[in-house]
Structures are given as C-alpha cells and as structure tokens.
C-alpha cells in the first residue's frame, strides 16, 4: 500500500465509531463513551505489537501502552520510550482500537467485537514488511495463530519455540499481557524470563536497532 493510502487508512481508523453508533449486539451494548481509536500502523516497522485494547490511561492520552503495562513491555523488549514510539521501528495494533470500558468488578472489558472484523485484515495487509508479530494475550493469539493456539494462554506461551520457529511468515511470538496482575504468573513460570525473554530481546535487537 502506498504511503498516501496508508495515511488515508489512518484517518479512517481515527474517525471510526462503529462500536458507538452501530454496535453488533444492539444500541444498548454500545461503547459507553466517545471512541478514541489508538493504533500505530507503519510502512517501515518490522515488528508488530498485537495487543488487546487500550486501557483508560491510553484512552486519555491517545498513546498506546502509555501506562504501567507499557513500562513492563518496554523492559521485556529492552527498548526506551523513544524507540518504542518510533513508528519506523514498531507498529502497534491492538485487537480493539478503543478503550472498552469496565465490567462490574472494575476490570477492563474484552476488546470490542466490532473492531477486528472491520479493520484487522486491512491493517495487516497494509504492512507486508512485518517480520515478527508479538501476540499479546488470548485475543491476539486467537486471531493471529488460529489452530496453533493451545488450550489456554499459559500453554500457548509455553509452546513459544514451536510457534516462533515454524515456517510461518511473519513469525509469531506469543506473550502474556504485561499487566502487573500477571506478576504471579511470571514468578510461577521462570522459563518465561530465563528463556523466552532472552530470545525476544535478541530478535528485537536484530529487527529494530
């Protein structure tokens, strides 16, 4: 896709209101606030960060992973904020572009169902130069990995070698969400930091620096 067409796609995404105006499950299930789509698409980035959906802080700032989860993700990648937000280095495209709101327990709701069918295929097709997809969390893993996804997130991430070193193009590396709520999971699975993150950082150094 030409640069001007990619810019047109960015403007289309920025103007999207389907989860507010024409929600899949009826108007009573529409997004409870004004949409603010957050996505970074690129003609040059070789790494795609495929997350879930923006949180409230990201919704307010318009900057993806501009929160504690982003701090942890950048530590995983061993990149600073300048490199992380350089669209020539990283594309950042969550499964849902807008903050979905909270459930009755105060946790973030899942990504809106309207978003991926409307946009994801077009956005991925617009970035044929991507060489590595970081599939963060179950929703991104389900979409990007299909039948390669295991029964749960832990087993999917545990199978990272078989997934990363398959013949798929672009390569995919499944990751847990970098939320601090997953600190216990990381402690229970020491192979994640000792093995997976070592390989992740090597790939990032090769593709980004």
N, C-alpha and C positions, 0 to 999 in steps of 0.2 A: 504494500500500500504506500502510495506517495506521501510525503510529509504533509502536504496540504490536506489530503484525505484523512490522515491521522488526526490532524488538528480539528477537522470537521467532526470526527468521531468523538473527540474530547468535548466539544461543545454540545453534541447530542447527549452525551452522558451527563454533563453538568446540568442540562435542562430537564432531565428525566423526572417524572412524577407518577409513574405507574403505580407504585405502592401506596401512594396517597389518593390518586384520583380514580384508578381502576384496579383495585386490589382483587386478587384471584378469588378470595373467599367472601367477597361481598363488601360493601362500603362500611359495614360495622367492624370489619377487621382491617381497616386501612391504617397506614402509618400514623401514629398519634401526634406527629409534629411535622413541621415543614421538612421536606427532603433536603439533604445536602450530600450528594454523591461524592465519594472520595475514592479516587483511583489514579494511578500514575502509569500511563502507557508510553511506550518508547520505541523509537526506530533503531536504537543502538544497544540498549541493555541486553546482556546475555543471560542475566539471572532474573527470573520471575518469582516474586514472593506472592504466593496464593494463600491469603488468609481467610478469615471467616466474615466478619463485618466490623465496621468501626464501633468503638465504644463512645461514651458521652464526651470524653475529652477530645477525641479525634473529631467528633461531630462539631464541637465548638470551635476547634482550631482549623479544621479542614486539612490537617496534616496527618497522613497515615502513620500509625504506630507512634504517635506523639504522647506516649504515656509510659507507665512502668513496664508494661509488656514489651514496648518498643526498646526500652533500655536493656532488658534482658535479651531480646532478639539480637540487638547490635553487639552485645557481649558474646553471644553464641557465634556470630559471624566474624567477630573481631574487626569491626569497622566503626568509624566515628560517624557522627550525625551528618557531617558534610558529605562523606562518601555515600552514606545510606540514602540521602535525599537527592543525590545526583541522578537524574533520570537517564543519563547515558550509561550508568552502572547498574541500576536496579529498576525494574518495573514492579509496581505494587498493585495487585488487582485482587481485592477480596471477593468472596462469593456473593456477598451482598454489599452494595456500594454505600448504603445509608445505615446509620445507627438505628437498629430495630426497636429500641425501647427496652423496658424491663418487664420481667414476669412478676408474679405476686410475691416472690421471695426476694426481689430486688436484684436478681441476676439478669445479665443481658439475654435477650431473646435470641433464637437462632436467626441466621440470615433470612431476609425476606424471600419468599418463594418466587416472586415475580422477576427477580433480578437476573439470575443466571440464565434462564431460558431466553430472556430478551437480549442480553448483551455478551455473554461469555464467549460464544463461538466467534462472534465478530471480532472481539478484542484479541483473542488468541490468534486468529487468522491474520490480524494486522501486525503481529510481531513474530514473523517467521525466523528471526535471528536468535530467538531464545534458545539457549543450550541446556539450562538447568531450571527446573521448577521446584521450588521449596513448597511442598503441600502441607500447610499448617492446619492441623485439626481435622476432624472427621468429615466435615462438609467438603473441604477442598480435596481431601483424599478420595472421597466417594466420586467426585466429578472427574478428577484428573486420572484416577487409577482404575476405575471401573472394577472388573473382576479380580484385579491384582490386590485389591484391598482385602485385608484379613477380617476376622470376625469382630475385632474391636480395635480401638486406637493403639493400645499397647502392643498387640500382636502385629499390627501393621508397621509400627515404627521398629519393632524388634526385627522385622524382616527387611530392614533397610538395605542390606548388602545385595540381596537378590533383586530388589526393586531398582536400586541405583545402577547396578552393573548388568542389567538386562540390555537388550538391543533397542530399547525404546528411544525415540528421538522426539522431543528433547528428553534428557534424563530427568528422573523424578526422585526427590529425596523426601520421604515423609517425616514430619516433625510434630511433636506435641505443641499445643499452644504455649507461648512463652509467659502466660499469666502466672503471677506469683501463687495462684491457687494450685499450681502444679508442682510446687516445690517438694511436696511429699513424694509425688510420683518420681521425680528426678532422683531423690535420695534412695528410693526403693529399686531403682534401675540404674546402677552405677555405670553400666556399659554405655549409657547414653552420652555421658560426659567423657568417658575414657576412650571410647571408640568412635561413635558416630560424630561427635563434635570435632574430633581430630580430622576426620575425612572431610567434613563440611568445610572447615577452615582452609584446608588445602585446596578444595575446589574453588572456594570464593577467592582466594589469593590468585589462583590461576585465571579466573574469568573476569575479575573486577579490577585488579591492580594493574 
